[in-house]
């Protein structure tokens, strides 16, 4: 077995780390305090190819593999979870959906500007009464001549109010259950579509999470993604890939908090010596380092399996489950090692502790991941 990164993957890590350290990290704390989304950062990411990293070059992307995307997510989350979750929704959900299921015309019209960083994407699935139970969505799409008419509400949509292009899940045939769901491409500014409030969140404060409303929103008939009735299958496939990205985001938050705790433990003096001399601190650092290494192997392996074109549902769920729970433990211990200072907003570990909490909820809770894994390992019996 070969565990070395390829030259392209190493170059991706170097490039993204340099960008993260110089362009994202300096303003991360301030943006967390103000809750402001930084268009400046994302405008700079476009020319570097980061907003279309895994998208084929013919559609404006960089043509990188999924391992490169996982590396990029990790490096960005290592300094700022808000920037990472915005990138995840743009690439792994919106762009991935259009890339996998869109027609050639849809790819040229929507995927190319998304991949080049000219437009920002979002994926609108969750509703007030349909979170983990995605089949329970109530947003309706009715065909009226050459147009689909959408009515309904979405909540907790990352990039919702600022996205230029979004993929929206809606019921087209209520009698068919999950086979009566379809996905649609909706552009910002379409009459009948308007965002509601941006949510105030526990963490990831400089990312945008919005309500969306569709009131007799008319879109062209050709804006259905793939074939009518295949929406449920489509977003299950998209969420598999998204779980790799969320796992990588969790990995980055764990790594970032660990690095800060390690440095602090060497500098902080108590009882006449650095606290890194105490066994209690050493064991926390040792456990965290070990778990991060294991999580990284799981995330990268899931990404590699996707690149090989083989089924990766179980591995993606395992990677997302484990990495997100490792991040929770890593950030908890980082705050604990910082003591009272870790509870203060001027320290990065306080922000990271809040930011990581989303990773065990978004794109399938830990409980849902366990259900997915159980079904994969048990099969039919």
C-alpha positions, -999 to 999 in steps of 0.1 A, spaced: 0 0 0 12 35 -9 5 64 14 25 91 -2 7 121 -18 13 126 -55 32 157 -67 -1 174 -76 -15 167 -42 16 180 -25 15 211 -46 -22 216 -38 -14 214 -1 14 240 -4 -6 264 -25 -38 262 -3 -18 264 30 0 295 17 -33 311 7 -50 301 39 -22 315 61 -18 348 42 -53 356 29 -78 338 52 -62 335 87 -55 372 93 -91 382 92 -107 350 106 -111 362 142 -125 396 131 -150 381 107 -161 358 135 -168 388 157 -186 408 130 -203 379 112 -194 394 78 -190 373 48 -158 381 29 -164 384 -9 -128 395 -12 -114 361 -1 -137 343 -26 -128 366 -54 -91 357 -48 -99 320 -47 -114 319 -82 -82 327 -102 -64 300 -81 -88 274 -93 -100 267 -58 -137 272 -65 -136 246 -92 -109 223 -79 -124 189 -88 -143 201 -118 -130 191 -153 -110 217 -171 -135 216 -200 -161 231 -176 -138 257 -162 -124 237 -133 -89 227 -122 -94 190 -130 -80 179 -96 -90 147 -78 -111 143 -47 -80 138 -25 -69 173 -36 -103 187 -26 -100 170 8 -66 185 13 -78 219 4 -108 217 27 -85 205 55 -60 234 50 -87 260 48 -106 247 79 -73 246 98 -75 284 99 -113 292 93 -143 269 94 -166 296 79 -146 298 47 -144 260 45 -182 254 49 -189 280 22 -165 263 -1 -181 229 7 -216 241 -2 -203 257 -34 -183 227 -47 -194 195 -31 -231 202 -32 -241 227 -59 -213 222 -84 -211 185 -79 -248 181 -85 -247 200 -118 -215 182 -128 -229 147 -122 -265 151 -134 -267 183 -155 -271 183 -193 -244 196 -215 -263 229 -218 -267 232 -180 -230 226 -175 -220 252 -200 -245 277 -186 -241 271 -149 -212 249 -140 -186 269 -160 -191 302 -141 -193 283 -108 -160 265 -114 -143 297 -125 -154 315 -94 -176 340 -113 -207 327 -94 -213 312 -60 -235 281 -56 -258 266 -30 -279 234 -25 -314 238 -10 -327 207 5 -336 212 42 -370 224 53 -386 234 86 -401 199 90 -376 179 68 -341 176 81 -328 141 84 -361 129 69 -354 144 35 -384 125 19 -407 147 40 -399 179 20 -431 199 11 -417 223 -15 -438 216 -46 -429 220 -83 -458 218 -108 -454 218 -145 -474 246 -162 -468 246 -199 -431 252 -205 -424 263 -169 -421 247 -135 -438 266 -107 -421 263 -73 -438 269 -40 -423 262 -6 -397 271 20 -361 261 28 -341 266 59 -304 264 71 -292 268 35 -254 276 34 -247 304 10 -285 308 6 -290 345 3 -257 352 -15 -257 323 -40 -261 331 -77 -270 295 -86 -287 270 -65 -300 234 -68 -334 231 -52 -352 199 -42 -390 198 -47 -418 173 -49 -431 168 -84 -454 138 -77 -466 134 -41 -480 100 -48 -446 84 -55 -428 91 -22 -390 94 -27 -395 87 -65 -416 118 -67 -388 142 -59 -369 162 -85 -340 188 -84 -341 221 -101 -316 249 -110 -328 283 -98 -309 315 -104 -307 345 -80 -332 372 -90 -358 348 -104 -393 363 -98 -410 345 -70 -378 335 -53 -365 355 -24 -343 348 6 -355 352 42 -334 361 71 -298 350 75 -296 329 107 -276 338 138 -255 308 146 -235 293 174 -204 291 152 -193 295 116 -204 331 119 -189 345 88 -206 320 66 -241 327 54 -270 304 64 -304 315 51 -341 309 48 -354 307 13 -389 313 0 -405 302 -33 -438 318 -41 -451 310 -76 -415 310 -87 -414 302 -124 -383 286 -140 -379 271 -175 -389 235 -180 -353 226 -190 -340 236 -155 -350 203 -141 -317 185 -132 -314 152 -149 -347 133 -152 -379 141 -133 -383 119 -102 -346 112 -97 -340 140 -72 -338 117 -42 -313 94 -57 -293 124 -69 -289 141 -36 -280 108 -19 -251 105 -43 -242 142 -38 -243 139 0 -219 109 -2 -193 132 -18 -203 160 6 -195 139 36 -159 135 25 -157 173 23 -173 177 58 -149 150 71 -120 170 57 -134 202 72 -136 185 106 -101 172 102 -88 207 95 -105 221 126 -91 193 147 -56 199 133 -58 237 138 -69 234 174 -43 208 181 -15 229 167 -26 258 189 -28 237 220 6 221 213 22 256 210 4 269 240 14 239 262 51 246 254 48 283 263 24 284 293 43 281 325 26 269 357 42 256 389 76 267 376 76 248 343 58 246 309 25 228 312 37 204 284 58 188 311 27 175 329 15 140 321 -21 151 320 -13 176 292 9 151 274 -18 125 273 -44 149 259 -20 159 231 -10 123 224 -46 112 222 -55 141 199 -25 135 176 -33 98 173 -70 104 165 -62 131 139 -39 108 121 -65 80 121 -92 105 108 -69 117 81 -63 82 68 -101 76 68 -110 108 50 -82 104 23 -91 68 17 -128 77 11 -117 104 -13 -93 80 -30 -121 54 -34 -143 81 -51 -115 88 -75 -113 51 -84 -149 52 -94 -159 25 -69 -187 27 -43 -177 47 -13 -210 53 7 -199 33 37 -163 48 38 -176 84 34 -201 79 62 -174 64 84 -149 92 76 -174 119 83 -186 103 115 -152 97 129 -135 129 118 -164 151 131 -163 134 165 -125 136 166 -128 173 160 -152 177 189 -128 159 212 -97 178 198 -113 212 202 -126 204 237 -91 194 248 -75 224 231 -98 247 251 -90 227 283 -53 230 277 -56 267 273 -76 269 306 -93 302 312 -77 317 282 -93 291 260 -127 304 270 -118 339 258 -129 351 223 -94 364 215 -80 329 212 -86 309 181 -95 277 200 -127 293 213 -139 300 178 -128 265 166 -147 249 195 -179 265 183 -172 260 146 -167 222 148 -201 216 164 -217 218 130 -197 189 116 -216 163 136 -249 178 123 -245 190 88 -249 167 57 -262 140 80 -260 139 118 -237 114 135 -268 93 142 -277 92 105 -241 82 96 -244 53 120 -277 43 102 -259 45 68 -230 24 80 -252 -2 97 -272 -7 65 -240 -11 45 -225 -36 68 -257 -56 75 -272 -56 41 -304 -76 37 -308 -104 63 
